[in-house]
């Protein structure tokens, strides 16, 4: 049986960037699926790791990032996915959740072999994170109803690439979480 972790990518977002108006409708669509998945993971005691941009705020704790996101343009999109007391947190500065973060080490200490990637943006951070997970020999699952996009056509191409080139398992619906 796989040791699974759910990685929540960039969902703590103030939505004050140039593509926010294009992204927000997609986030609204996927938010219920992300919330259901987080609830299922917590109930099954599957680790949940938030990997989030720091918006150039190089602080040592995730509270600052949460405060910025909640004070942003769409706190209604942030509040339902706030980390609970058991959530783990990795600050990232680039697209991949692995790039110059301690995520690989953290996953290794927990013997994680399978990642469920949720969040935003499908054609950017989710894609690059899936690639970096693949080259680290981690199994990747992407619930297609739990990843938001800016450009639907690029997101569809990114999902196809994840499946074909990285062996990612694409699921449209609930994800079997095994621990």
Legacy VTK file of the C-alpha trace (Angstrom):
# vtk DataFile Version 3.0
C-alpha trace
ASCII
DATASET POLYDATA
POINTS 179 float
0.000 0.000 0.000
1.258 3.470 -0.912
2.164 6.106 1.618
0.249 9.106 0.346
0.432 12.833 1.012
-1.822 15.551 -0.357
0.047 18.633 -1.577
-2.023 21.820 -1.707
-0.386 24.186 -4.188
-0.799 27.974 -3.921
-4.374 27.965 -2.639
-3.489 30.632 -0.053
-3.605 33.426 -2.577
-4.509 37.139 -2.293
-5.512 37.176 -5.998
-3.734 40.471 -6.672
-1.781 39.386 -9.729
-2.301 40.122 -13.409
-3.996 36.785 -14.193
-6.267 36.763 -11.144
-9.411 37.666 -13.093
-8.825 34.674 -15.372
-7.970 32.333 -12.486
-10.757 33.121 -10.003
-13.640 31.512 -11.970
-11.695 28.256 -12.221
-10.823 28.352 -8.512
-14.526 28.794 -7.688
-15.295 25.711 -9.785
-12.664 23.438 -8.184
-12.945 24.709 -4.611
-15.643 22.214 -3.507
-13.541 19.275 -4.727
-10.442 20.612 -2.958
-12.409 21.045 0.275
-13.821 17.487 0.019
-10.356 16.071 -0.631
-8.842 17.938 2.327
-11.629 16.699 4.569
-11.129 13.110 3.402
-7.365 13.351 3.883
-7.736 14.710 7.402
-10.265 12.029 8.289
-7.958 9.301 6.935
-4.959 10.882 8.716
-3.164 11.344 5.405
-0.545 14.108 5.650
-1.516 17.402 4.050
1.333 19.644 2.945
0.689 23.214 1.868
3.264 24.475 -0.632
2.662 28.133 -1.190
4.267 31.154 -2.776
5.424 33.701 -0.262
4.519 36.771 -2.359
8.021 38.121 -1.770
7.391 38.230 1.978
10.388 36.322 3.303
9.037 35.554 6.761
9.804 32.454 8.782
6.220 31.379 9.424
3.173 30.560 7.367
0.922 32.851 9.409
2.083 35.835 7.391
1.109 34.122 4.136
-2.315 33.217 5.513
-2.870 36.789 6.712
-1.949 38.196 3.282
-4.257 35.752 1.506
-7.177 36.413 3.862
-6.731 40.181 3.397
-6.729 39.736 -0.383
-9.412 40.136 -3.015
-11.183 36.800 -2.425
-10.966 35.573 1.182
-14.031 33.422 0.395
-11.738 31.282 -1.793
-9.081 31.025 0.923
-11.050 30.413 4.118
-12.436 26.967 3.151
-8.919 25.613 2.513
-7.032 27.099 5.447
-4.514 24.722 7.013
-5.582 22.931 10.178
-3.272 22.384 13.158
-1.888 19.151 11.675
-1.034 20.575 8.247
2.575 20.880 7.165
3.813 23.944 5.308
6.547 24.620 2.765
7.267 28.091 1.438
8.185 28.212 -2.230
9.370 31.028 -4.439
9.154 29.444 -7.884
6.758 27.206 -9.802
7.671 23.753 -8.514
6.870 22.773 -4.931
10.283 21.067 -4.897
12.507 23.836 -6.270
14.839 24.888 -3.442
12.343 23.843 -0.762
12.704 21.137 1.904
9.738 19.202 0.505
11.716 16.220 -0.827
13.422 15.810 2.540
10.122 16.152 4.404
8.427 13.529 2.218
11.400 11.212 2.641
11.199 11.409 6.422
7.568 10.269 6.184
8.295 7.526 3.598
5.849 9.136 1.172
5.753 7.435 -2.222
2.573 8.936 -3.697
1.495 12.568 -4.037
-1.972 13.872 -4.707
-1.531 17.335 -6.224
-4.351 19.872 -5.860
-4.523 23.638 -6.229
-3.376 26.140 -8.774
-2.290 26.718 -11.504
-2.652 23.532 -13.575
-0.541 24.725 -16.506
2.161 26.209 -14.293
2.866 25.153 -10.709
0.924 21.882 -10.817
2.651 20.840 -14.059
6.167 21.665 -12.849
5.519 20.046 -9.479
4.273 16.871 -11.181
7.443 16.764 -13.288
9.689 17.231 -10.261
7.775 14.529 -8.357
8.130 12.186 -11.332
11.904 12.635 -11.558
12.057 11.860 -7.821
10.294 8.539 -8.515
7.128 9.536 -6.691
3.747 8.401 -7.968
1.555 11.353 -8.885
-2.222 11.591 -8.810
-3.966 14.695 -10.110
-7.685 15.013 -9.438
-8.669 17.037 -12.480
-11.659 18.506 -10.654
-9.350 19.896 -7.934
-6.837 21.885 -10.001
-7.569 25.400 -11.247
-6.314 26.979 -14.435
-5.787 30.358 -16.042
-6.024 29.103 -19.628
-8.230 26.050 -20.195
-6.442 24.966 -23.384
-3.021 25.056 -21.731
-4.369 23.266 -18.669
-5.752 20.476 -20.831
-2.398 20.132 -22.581
-0.587 20.161 -19.223
-2.823 17.393 -17.880
-2.184 15.308 -20.995
1.572 15.834 -20.571
1.408 14.840 -16.899
-0.412 11.652 -17.813
1.552 10.685 -20.907
5.074 11.910 -20.113
5.143 11.642 -16.329
2.884 8.668 -15.711
0.554 10.765 -13.569
-2.793 9.226 -12.786
-5.587 11.636 -13.684
-8.800 11.198 -11.745
-12.010 13.129 -12.188
-13.717 12.606 -8.875
-12.797 11.287 -5.499
-9.262 10.106 -4.844
-8.651 6.883 -2.962
-6.475 7.963 -0.053
-4.449 5.144 1.398
-2.130 5.302 4.341
LINES 1 180
179 0 1 2 3 4 5 6 7 8 9 10 11 12 13 14 15 16 17 18 19 20 21 22 23 24 25 26 27 28 29 30 31 32 33 34 35 36 37 38 39 40 41 42 43 44 45 46 47 48 49 50 51 52 53 54 55 56 57 58 59 60 61 62 63 64 65 66 67 68 69 70 71 72 73 74 75 76 77 78 79 80 81 82 83 84 85 86 87 88 89 90 91 92 93 94 95 96 97 98 99 100 101 102 103 104 105 106 107 108 109 110 111 112 113 114 115 116 117 118 119 120 121 122 123 124 125 126 127 128 129 130 131 132 133 134 135 136 137 138 139 140 141 142 143 144 145 146 147 148 149 150 151 152 153 154 155 156 157 158 159 160 161 162 163 164 165 166 167 168 169 170 171 172 173 174 175 176 177 178
